[in-house]
Amino acid sequence: MATKVQPVNEVRDPIEREDTGLNKPQNKLIIGALIASAILMVHLMTSYDGVQALLLVIGLLLGYTLFHARFGFTSAFRRFMSVGNGQALRSHMVMLAVAVTLFAPILAFGISFFGTGASGYVAPIGISLLVGAFMFGVGMQLGGGCASGTLYAVGGGRTVMFVTLLFFIIGSTVGAYHLPFWTEDLPAYQPVSLAETTGFGYGGAWVISIALFALVAWITLIVEKKKNAPKMAPVPSGKGFSRIFRGSWPLFAAAIVLAVLNALTLMTRGQPWGVTSAFALWGSKAADFLGFDVASWGYWQGESAAALEASILTDSTTVLNFGVIIGAFIASAAGGLFKFTRIRVGNVAAAVIGGLLMGYGARLAFGCNIGAYFGGIASFSLHGYIWGILALGGTFLALYLRPLFGLSVPKSKDSFC
């Protein structure tokens, strides 16, 4: 008898399964969030500069897009490693293909809106990267979301993710304290740029990148066919024009939007989108307040020292993060989905461990799924590809750890005759 494959028994992280329909918009919440955004934007424009205000807008759009598409990095890795479903990974390849296409001329000619120039994320390759990326891969599967996923899940009201975020910040702070040991005392190779170090130039690096993305997409299709992988479960969807504001966006459409927004971030602040450096800053400021001699840490020497003394709103990554949280909140309220969810002891324990691993791992690996994987690959850095491979390895280990905390893992036998 022929086997009909059911969808993978989970929706796109980190939105929970009970969000299976569209409700009336939560207009009071939407209005409140818009007013708060406007006040913050005015404050940024009057007290700082136009760059910060524009970054807040980009952050809002990033959060809105992430929530509407339920665009996950954590779940994409987990589905592929557990049952061979590569739909979300292929959307990653679309996102990266658009990103390198946009990044190539921006980086080659230093195009920017405010005359600051533009430089990508190109990081060294060493023990720090390998250990950090693997730790992050384990952590995001236990914590319930990656760096961007944690932010937009907090904006959507998923209560346990507040725990993940808190320990993400703690882990990132400890990682900042330990970073000199990992980067100065252990072996590492110099950064490798496919565009500059290899001599291929940005045109050649673009061709190589597109070929690699096509290869990954082809591999996912082969694996899906071999494993007869179940499909992804559908998510709430509006109709017609209303789908822009409510319901779910197609993954591939969101992939394009995220790539465009990352390119706008690059041209606005001179660097790609990042998330976790702000966590290290927040945690370090808190540690400094508690009496720790944070200024003596190697991580905060040189040009970074000024950030400890300044307001967190001078930090462009902080502004982007605030925008992502608020944008996700608005998106969830527009779909009538915002609510604080119940949590279990197992979820909390996993969130604590996952948050610590992600925070610490992100510092060691020079970034997270956004800064290292998305931003690194888009910047033609070899470390971005290595990050993705090691994070997949961490995901594989985490598949055996998740059930210990009562967390689900997709099964290949999610099918019926």
C-alpha positions in Angstrom: 0.0 0.0 0.0 1.3 3.4 -0.9 2.6 5.6 1.9 1.3 9.1 2.2 3.6 11.4 4.0 2.2 13.7 6.6 3.6 17.1 7.4 6.4 17.4 10.0 4.6 17.5 13.4 5.8 21.0 14.3 5.3 24.4 12.9 8.0 26.8 12.0 9.9 27.7 15.2 9.5 29.4 17.5 5.7 29.8 17.3 3.9 27.2 19.2 1.4 24.7 17.7 -1.7 26.2 19.2 -1.2 29.2 16.9 -3.1 27.4 14.1 -5.6 30.1 13.0 -6.0 33.8 12.5 -7.9 35.8 15.1 -9.1 39.4 15.2 -6.2 41.9 15.2 -5.3 43.1 18.7 -5.7 46.8 17.8 -4.8 48.2 21.2 -1.6 46.3 21.3 -0.7 47.4 17.7 -1.5 51.1 18.5 0.6 50.9 21.7 3.6 49.4 19.9 3.4 52.0 17.1 3.3 54.8 19.6 6.3 53.3 21.5 8.2 52.9 18.2 7.4 56.5 17.2 8.6 57.9 20.6 11.8 55.8 20.4 12.4 56.9 16.8 12.0 60.6 17.7 14.4 60.1 20.6 17.0 58.5 18.4 16.7 61.3 15.8 17.0 64.1 18.3 19.5 62.6 20.7 21.7 60.6 18.4 21.5 60.7 14.6 19.5 59.6 11.6 21.5 56.3 11.3 20.0 55.0 14.5 16.5 56.0 13.6 16.8 54.3 10.2 18.2 51.2 11.8 15.2 51.0 14.1 12.9 51.0 11.0 15.0 48.2 9.5 14.8 46.3 12.7 11.0 46.7 12.8 10.8 45.3 9.3 13.1 42.4 10.1 11.0 41.4 13.2 7.8 41.7 11.2 9.2 39.5 8.4 10.6 36.9 10.7 7.3 36.5 12.6 5.1 36.5 9.5 7.1 33.9 7.7 7.9 31.9 10.9 11.3 32.0 9.4 13.5 29.7 11.4 17.2 28.7 11.4 16.9 26.4 14.4 14.0 24.4 13.0 15.5 24.3 9.5 18.6 22.6 10.8 16.6 20.3 13.1 14.2 19.1 10.3 17.0 18.4 7.9 19.1 16.5 10.5 16.2 14.5 11.9 14.0 13.6 8.9 15.7 15.0 5.9 13.3 17.8 5.2 15.2 20.6 3.4 12.5 23.0 2.5 13.6 25.7 5.0 17.3 25.1 4.2 16.5 25.8 0.5 14.9 29.0 1.5 18.2 29.8 3.3 20.0 29.2 0.0 17.6 31.7 -1.7 18.3 34.2 1.0 22.0 33.8 0.7 21.9 33.9 -3.1 20.1 37.3 -3.0 22.4 38.5 -0.3 25.7 37.8 -2.1 24.2 39.4 -5.2 23.5 42.6 -3.3 26.6 42.5 -1.1 29.1 42.0 -3.9 28.8 45.5 -5.4 28.3 47.2 -2.0 31.5 45.7 -0.6 33.4 46.1 -3.8 32.7 49.8 -4.1 32.1 50.6 -0.4 28.6 51.9 -1.1 26.9 53.4 1.9 24.1 55.9 2.7 26.1 58.0 5.2 29.6 57.9 3.7 31.0 55.5 6.3 32.0 52.8 3.7 31.0 49.2 4.0 32.8 46.1 5.3 31.6 42.5 5.7 32.0 40.0 8.5 35.2 38.1 7.7 36.6 36.2 10.7 39.5 33.9 11.6 39.3 30.2 11.3 40.5 28.3 14.4 39.6 26.3 17.5 37.4 29.2 18.8 35.2 29.1 15.7 34.9 25.3 15.7 34.0 25.0 19.3 31.7 28.1 19.4 29.7 27.1 16.3 29.2 23.5 17.6 28.1 24.9 21.0 25.7 27.3 19.3 24.2 24.4 17.3 23.5 22.4 20.5 22.3 25.5 22.3 19.8 26.7 19.8 18.1 23.3 19.7 17.7 23.3 23.5 16.9 27.0 23.9 14.0 26.8 21.4 15.4 29.3 18.9 18.5 30.9 17.5 19.6 34.5 18.0 17.0 36.1 15.7 14.5 33.4 16.7 14.9 34.3 20.4 14.2 38.0 19.7 11.1 37.5 17.6 9.7 34.8 19.9 10.1 37.2 22.8 8.2 39.8 20.7 5.5 37.2 20.0 5.0 36.5 23.7 6.5 33.0 24.0 7.3 33.1 27.7 10.1 30.6 27.9 12.1 32.6 25.4 12.5 35.3 28.0 14.5 32.8 30.0 16.5 31.8 26.9 17.3 35.5 26.3 18.4 36.2 29.8 20.8 33.3 29.8 21.8 34.1 26.3 23.0 37.5 27.6 24.8 35.8 30.5 26.5 33.3 28.3 27.6 36.0 25.9 29.0 38.1 28.7 31.1 35.2 30.1 32.2 34.4 26.5 33.4 38.0 26.1 35.4 37.6 29.3 37.0 34.4 28.1 37.4 35.4 24.5 41.1 36.4 24.7 42.1 32.9 25.8 40.2 31.4 22.8 41.5 33.8 20.2 45.1 34.5 21.4 46.2 31.3 23.2 44.8 28.7 20.8 45.6 28.0 17.1 43.9 30.0 14.4 44.3 30.8 10.8 43.9 34.2 9.3 40.5 35.2 7.9 39.7 33.9 4.4 37.6 35.9 2.0 36.5 34.2 -1.2 36.6 37.6 -2.9 39.9 39.1 -1.6 42.1 36.4 0.0 41.7 34.0 -2.9 42.2 36.5 -5.7 38.9 35.6 -7.3 37.5 39.1 -6.8 33.8 39.7 -6.0 32.7 38.5 -9.4 34.4 35.2 -9.1 33.4 34.8 -5.4 29.8 35.4 -6.4 29.9 32.6 -9.0 31.5 30.2 -6.5 28.9 31.2 -3.9 25.9 30.7 -6.2 27.3 27.3 -7.2 27.7 26.2 -3.6 24.1 27.3 -2.8 22.8 25.3 -5.8 24.8 22.3 -4.6 23.4 22.5 -1.1 19.8 22.8 -2.5 20.4 19.8 -4.8 21.7 17.7 -1.8 18.6 18.5 0.2 16.4 17.4 -2.6 18.4 14.1 -2.9 18.2 13.5 0.9 14.4 14.3 0.9 13.8 11.8 -1.9 15.9 9.1 -0.2 14.3 9.5 3.2 10.8 10.2 1.8 10.8 13.2 4.2 7.5 14.5 5.5 6.6 18.0 4.5 6.4 21.1 6.7 3.1 21.7 8.4 1.1 24.7 7.1 0.9 27.9 9.2 -1.8 30.5 9.5 -2.4 32.4 6.2 -4.5 35.4 5.3 -6.0 35.9 1.8 -5.2 38.4 -0.9 -3.7 41.8 0.1 -4.4 41.1 3.8 -1.7 38.4 3.7 0.9 41.1 3.8 -0.2 42.2 7.2 -1.7 39.0 8.7 -1.0 35.3 8.5 2.0 33.6 7.0 4.4 34.7 4.2 5.9 32.1 1.9 9.4 31.2 3.1 11.0 32.1 -0.2 9.4 35.5 -0.2 10.6 36.2 3.3 14.1 35.0 2.3 14.3 37.7 -0.3 13.0 40.4 2.0 15.5 39.4 4.7 18.4 39.5 2.2 17.3 43.0 1.0 17.0 44.3 4.6 20.5 42.9 5.4 21.9 44.8 2.5 20.2 47.9 3.6 21.7 47.4 7.1 25.1 47.1 5.5 24.7 50.3 3.6 23.3 52.1 6.6 25.8 51.3 9.3 28.7 50.0 7.2 28.3 46.4 8.6 25.8 43.5 8.0 23.0 42.6 10.4 24.2 41.2 13.7 22.5 40.3 17.0 24.7 38.9 19.7 27.3 41.6 20.2 24.6 43.6 21.8 24.0 40.8 24.3 27.6 41.0 25.4 27.3 44.7 25.8 24.1 44.5 27.9 25.6 41.8 30.1 28.9 43.6 30.5 27.1 46.8 31.5 25.1 44.9 34.1 28.3 43.2 35.4 30.0 46.6 35.6 27.0 47.9 37.6 27.4 44.9 40.0 31.0 45.8 40.6 32.9 43.6 38.2 36.0 45.3 36.6 34.6 44.9 33.1 36.8 47.6 31.7 39.9 45.4 32.3 38.6 42.6 30.1 40.5 42.1 26.9 37.2 42.1 24.9 36.6 45.8 25.9 40.0 47.2 25.1 40.8 49.6 22.3 37.9 51.1 20.3 35.4 48.9 22.1 36.0 50.6 25.5 33.9 53.6 24.6 30.8 51.4 24.3 30.9 50.6 28.0 30.6 54.3 28.9 28.0 55.3 26.3 24.2 54.7 26.3 23.2 51.4 24.8 21.2 53.3 22.2 24.4 54.4 20.6 25.0 50.8 19.8 23.5 50.0 16.3 23.1 46.3 17.1 21.0 47.2 20.2 18.7 49.4 18.1 18.3 46.6 15.6 17.4 44.1 18.3 14.9 46.4 19.8 13.3 46.9 16.4 13.1 43.1 15.8 11.3 42.6 19.1 8.8 45.4 18.5 8.3 44.4 14.9 7.5 40.8 15.9 5.2 42.1 18.6 3.3 44.2 16.0 3.1 41.2 13.6 1.8 38.9 16.3 -0.8 41.4 17.4 -1.9 42.0 13.8 -2.6 38.3 13.5 -4.4 38.2 16.8 -1.7 35.8 18.1 0.1 37.7 20.9 -0.2 35.9 24.2 2.1 34.7 27.0 2.4 31.0 26.8 2.7 28.4 29.6 6.1 27.0 30.4 7.2 23.7 31.9 10.1 22.8 34.2 11.8 20.9 31.3 11.4 23.9 29.0 13.0 26.2 31.5 16.0 23.9 32.1 16.5 23.6 28.4 16.2 27.3 28.0 18.8 28.0 30.6 21.3 25.5 29.2 20.5 26.5 25.6 20.8 30.2 26.3 24.2 29.8 28.0 25.6 27.6 25.2 24.4 30.0 22.5 25.7 33.1 24.2 29.1 31.6 24.9 29.3 29.9 21.5 28.4 33.1 19.6 31.3 35.0 21.2 33.8 32.2 20.4 32.5 31.8 16.8 32.5 35.6 16.0 28.7 35.6 15.7 25.5 33.6 15.6 23.2 32.3 12.9 22.9 35.9 11.7 26.3 37.5 12.2 28.4 34.4 11.3 26.2 32.2 9.1 24.0 34.8 7.3 26.3 37.8 7.5 29.6 35.8 7.1 28.5 33.9 4.0 26.9 37.0 2.5 30.3 38.7 3.1 32.1 35.8 1.2 33.9 34.7 4.4 34.9 31.0 4.6 34.2 31.1 8.3 30.4 31.4 7.6 30.4 28.1 5.8 32.4 26.4 8.5 30.0 27.9 11.1 27.0 26.3 9.3 28.6 22.8 9.1 29.6 22.8 12.8 26.2 24.1 13.8 24.6 21.2 11.9 26.9 18.9 13.9 25.7 20.5 17.1 22.1 20.1 16.0 22.7 16.3 15.4 23.9 15.9 19.0 21.0 18.0 20.3 18.5 15.6 18.7 19.5 13.1 21.4 19.4 15.7 24.2 16.0 17.3 23.4 13.8 14.4 24.6 15.6 14.6 28.0 13.9 17.9 28.5 10.5 16.9 27.1 11.2 18.6 23.7 9.9 17.0 20.5 12.0 15.8 17.6 10.5 15.2 14.2 10.3 11.5 13.3 10.6 9.9 9.9 7.6 7.6 10.7 5.3 10.7 10.9 3.3 9.0 8.0 0.3 6.8 7.5 -0.7 4.2 4.9 
